[in-house]
Amino acid sequence: MATETLSGSVVTDGPVTVRGWLEILDRTGKVARRFPLSGDLLQIGRAYDNDIVIDDPYVSPHHVTISWHEGLARIVDLDSLNGVYFGVREERRPQGLVENDGLFRLGRTTLRFRRHDCPLPDTLVDRPIHAPLRLIERPWVLVLVYFGAVLYQGFDYYLGSSEAVEHVRMVTEQVALVAVVMAWAALWSFPSRLLLGRWNFLIHCGIAAVAIMLQAGVDTITGFICYMLDSDGGLNFTRQAGLWLILLAALYAHMRYLVTVAARRVFSWAAGITATLMVLAVLVQYLDAQEFSTNPQFDITLKPPPLRLVSGISRKAFVAELEELRDASDVETAEGENTP
């Protein structure tokens, strides 16, 4: 059970030297409250005459005492109903010594002891407000991103359609795009709320929208480049490379608004997830390629002929290649029919 209503104080005539801290942890492991330990004997329980009051119905009115013993916290059970559980394994004992950064549990409340000289992790570098990633936090940037994603999707459908434009279908695709972005952002918002205490839903929506626009832009640019250079064979590779790089950047951006750890560590997590997904995708593609399929697999780009920078094969050579393929196919078919 969460412990949020906590109070306690030690009245002394002179200044109190803090020798350690007693931390009350919430369900996610984050610190809810801290109480200084001066070395004097403190009593913890649910009754209001304790030095530290814990609002937990599973804690006895006078549950334990905590004192200082050779740099360690000494916990003594006061014949409580539910006892005291020490360490990660939660061993129940009537008393025990808790080392620095050690845990113990009273009822359903987890507490952690830390000395005053407990080592701290390195201070994180705060990104300035004008940093590229933090631009997504600004409302006007989010509005531009959302509008740009929907507008780009509409133009892509309109310009890429080879049939009469169906306005209902175009609107339906926009609604589907918005639904996908919101669902993806929701998957990141819930853990963000648990770990950071903030939803950041609109920010995660903005990151997803930017990733979608970047992916569409990469597909368009690589399509034009491969067409101009007559390198359709490299179209699939360049698109796949762009997809995985954008996914890596999107995961990194999402995680930066999910956990408060060093940027290098977040990048390593994002890179690990991206590499795992890439290996799985390559494996699936390899297995699919081993199976017989009547559907031809090829890359094709249709662009205006004046954009070509190199000359491709002539129409005569193309027809000749088709005739050679047809003759070879006829020969293989005849051999197959004559084989007993």
Sequence and secondary structure as in RCSB ss.txt:
>XXXX:A:sequence
MATETLSGSVVTDGPVTVRGWLEILDRTGKVARRFPLSGDLLQIGRAYDNDIVIDDPYVSPHHVTISWHEGLARI
VDLDSLNGVYFGVREERRPQGLVENDGLFRLGRTTLRFRRHDCPLPDTLVDRPIHAPLRLIERPWVLVLVYFGAV
LYQGFDYYLGSSEAVEHVRMVTEQVALVAVVMAWAALWSFPSRLLLGRWNFLIHCGIAAVAIMLQAGVDTITGFI
CYMLDSDGGLNFTRQAGLWLILLAALYAHMRYLVTVAARRVFSWAAGITATLMVLAVLVQYLDAQEFSTNPQFDI
TLKPPPLRLVSGISRKAFVAELEELRDASDVETAEGENTP
>XXXX:A:secstr
     EE     SS     EEEEEE TTS EEEEEEE SS EEEESSTTSSEEE  TTS SS EEEEEETTEEEE
EE S SS EEETTTTEE SEEEE TTEEEEETTEEEEEEETT           TTSTGGGGGSHHHHHHHHHHHH
HHHHHHHHHH SS   HHHHHHHHHHHHHHHHHHHHHHHHHHHHHHS   HHHHHHHHHHHHHHHHHHHHHHHHH
HHHTT GGGHHHHHHHHHHHHHHHHHHHHHHTT  S HHHHHHHHHHHHHHHHHHHHHHHHHHHHS  SS     
    GGG SS    HHHHHHHHHHHHHHHHHHHHHHHH  
